[in-house]
Amino acid sequence: MRLGVTAMVVLFVLQALGQNSRQLSGRVGPRMPSLTFRSTFEGGGADSEELGSLKRVDVLSNDQIIQTIQFPDDDSPLSFGPPEDQIRLEDVDCDGYKDLLVLKDVGYGGVNTWYFLFRYNVRSGKFERYSKFEELPFRKVNCTTKLVQTHNREGWAGCLYEEGTYRWVHGKLDPVRLEVSDPGEDASHVVRTVYVWVKGKKRLQSRRWYPIDDCHATRGGSRK
């Protein structure tokens, strides 16, 4: 696919400034116009997997910028892997319109992932940052149940972790359940604790221990 003269000039200027630009296109909803999301990285090399840090995302409609999302230096996410893994469109808040997810950080060899979430506001046509989401190691969302699943693996071949469930209620994420697997008193066991939220209050549901060689079991024993 050949670049137009304007596009080639822009690309040349970005490269001269030590910047790389990548883009994706998609629709946020049915019968909605296609939007282009142009990501500008700074400080990386020519290799597509070494893009540096993400400085901004421009949202374009019909080749016109309709929104610019800036990332300050102290909040600028580094590039992790191919550019197509850096940003994507997904309906995370379950309102029927796709939102913008921007990869913020990864952990445990890429198993744990944190994202900036910019929710699409159908009234304004803009993407709005939902900062609470950035604290959650996002795994997946089920819009049938409006549940968001999180998972943070912490060690011992996956035996230590935190796994959460959140539900969208009136446009906000409320906690539903949290399962925490911590080291026991010695290295031979783990302690799995489950909390649930009832009418907005956190309650202890269970606490059981498991031998380390069977830490992924669904049933354990009570600590003696």
N, C-alpha and C positions, 0 to 999 in steps of 0.2 A: 504494500500500500504506500503510495507516494505522499510525502508531506507537502502541503501548500507552502508558498513563499513565506507567509506570515508565521506559520508554525515552525519553519526551519530557522527563522530569525530568532524567535523566542527560545528555541532549544539551544541555539548557539550562545545567546546571552546567558542562559542558565548555566551552561557548561563553563563559560568564562568566569562566572561568579562562584564556581565550585559547587553548583547545585545540580540536582537531577530531578526531572519531572516525570511522573507516571500518572496514568489516568484509567478510570473505569467508567462505564456508562450503565444505566439501569433505570427502571421505573419504580417509584415508591408505592404505586398502587395501580389498580386497573383503570384504564382510560385516562391515565395521567401521562403527561409528556415525559419523554426520556431526558434524564439529567446526566451530566458529565461531572465526575469528581476528579479534579486534578490535584495530585499530591506533589508538593515541592519539598525535596530533601536537601540537606546541606551537610557538607563535610565528608561525603562518601566518595568512593572511586567510580570508575566507569562500569564495574561489574554490577549487574542488576541486584545481586545479593549483598552489596556493600553500599547502600544508599545513604548512610549517615543518619542524621536525626531529622525527623519530620518537623518542618517549620509551619506549614499551613496547608489547608485543603480549600481549594476554590470550587464552588458549586456553580456550574454553568447550565444555562438553558438557551438553546439556539445560539451557541457560541458566545453568549453574554454572561458575565459573572453576576450572579444574583445573591451570592453570599460568600464571605471569606471567613474561614475558621482558623484563627491564629493559635500557635502553640509557643508561649514564651520559653526562653532558654531553660528556665528551671522546671518547666513542665513539658519539655519537648521529648516525645517518645523516640527511642532509637529504632532503627529498622531491624526487624528480625526475619531473616529469610527472604523469599521472593516478594516483590511489591504487591502481588495479588493477595498475600496473606496479611498485609498491613491494614487495609481497610476493606469493609464489605457492607452490603446492605442486608438487613434482616429485621423482620418485625419483632422487636424485643419486648415492647410494651403492650403488644396484643390489641392494638386499636385498628388493625386492618391496613396500616400503612408501614412500609419498611423504614427502619431507622438506620442511622450511620454508626457503624462500629469501627473504632480506630484502636488497633492493638497498642496498649500502653506498656506492658511488661510481660515477661515470661519467667518461669521458674521450674526447677526440678527437670531440667533437660527438655523444656517445652511442654511438660504435662500441665503445669499451672499457667493460666493466662488471665490477664487483667486488661480491661478495655475502657476507653472513653466511650460513653454512649451519648449520641446526639439524637434526640427523639424528634421525629418529624411532626411539626404543628401544621395541620391541614388548613387552619384558618389563615395563618401568616405565610405559609409556604416556606418556612425556615426550619432549620434543624437546631434544636435547643439542648444544651448540655445538661445531663442529669448526673450530678457529681457523686451522689450516693453509690451509683453503680460501680464507680472506679475502685471502690474498696473490696469488691466481691470478685473472687476467682471464678469467673463465669465458665460454665460448662455447656448448658443448653437451656432452651426455653420451650415450653409446651403451651401453645396458645389455646388449646382446647380446655385445659384446666387453669390457664393463666399462671402457671407455676414456673419459676426460674430456679434452675439447679446450679449449685456451686460446688467446687471441689478443690481443696488445697492439700496436695500430697506433701508430707514433711520428712519422710525417711523410713528406715527399716523396711526397705523393699515395698513401700506402700502400706505398711502396718500402722504408721502414724499419719493421721490426716484430720481434716475438718471438712465435713460435707453438709451443706445447707440447702434449705428449701425456702423460697420466698414467693409471695403471691402479690400480683398487682391488685390494689384496692384503691379505687378512686384516683388513679393516676400515680400512686406511690407504691413502692415495694415494701411490704410488711413481712417480717420473719414468721415462718410457720414451724420449722423444725431445724435443729442443729445437732449433728452427730459428731462427737469428738473422740478420737482414739489417741490416748496418751501413753507414755511409758509407765509400766507398773513400778513397784518398789524395787524390783531388780530387773535384769535384762531378759528374764524368762517369760514375762507376761506383759500384756497391754491391758489398759482399762478403757472400756468404751462407755461413754456417757451420752445420753440422749436427752435433749431439752426440747420442749414444745411450748408454743405460745397460745394461751387461752385468754380470749378477750383482751389481747394486748399485753398480757403479763407472762413472763418467762417462768416456766415450771420444769423441775426435774422429773423426767419420766422414768428413766432407768439408769443403772450403773452396774456393769458386769465386767468380769475379767476373762481373758482368753489367753491360752498359751501362745507364745510367740510363733511356734511352728504351725499354728492353726488360727492366725489372727484375723483371717477373712471369714471365719465361720459365722453363721447366723445365730448360733446359740452359744451362750457361755455360762459361767457359774458365778455365784455370789462370792465376794471376797470374805474369807474367814478371818 
